[in-house]
Amino acid sequence: MKIDMEGKRMKLCDLSAGHRAYINNSSANGLLNERLMSLGFFPGNMIEAIKKSNKNGLSIYEISKTLIALRSEESSLFEVDII
């Protein structure tokens, strides 16, 4: 049985590999917020989880045609809406 996840809101760190979502909200502050915004992490932008790693807490995401690795602490700062 397939579960329809479209439109569901969750933390970016919980997005499974191979799934895409739109960034909805960020709770990042200061310099981290500025750096991530300059890389395309702003509301309305599409992001795809490419690879998730439980071993070291790093995940690889594609946003604005760029691959970016984030720690789970950083990716947990973003709320996304699954597409």
C-alpha positions, 0 to 999 in steps of 0.5 A, spaced: 500 500 500 502 506 497 502 512 502 500 519 499 505 524 502 504 529 497 503 536 501 505 533 508 510 538 512 516 535 515 523 537 517 528 537 512 532 532 516 526 527 515 525 527 508 527 520 505 532 520 499 529 520 492 524 525 495 523 532 493 520 538 497 519 545 497 522 549 503 517 552 507 520 555 513 527 556 516 529 557 524 536 558 522 539 565 525 545 569 524 551 567 519 548 560 518 542 563 515 546 568 511 550 562 508 544 557 507 540 563 504 546 565 499 546 557 497 538 557 495 535 555 502 529 560 502 522 559 502 519 556 496 525 553 493 525 546 491 530 541 494 531 534 493 534 529 498 539 525 494 543 521 500 542 520 507 547 517 512 545 515 519 552 513 520 555 520 521 549 525 521 550 528 514 545 528 508 546 530 501 541 535 498 540 538 491 538 545 491 538 550 485 542 545 481 548 544 487 549 538 491 550 540 499 552 536 505 548 538 511 549 535 518 542 533 521 542 539 526 542 544 520 537 540 516 533 540 522 532 547 522 528 547 515 520 545 515 519 543 508 512 541 504 513 534 500 511 534 493 
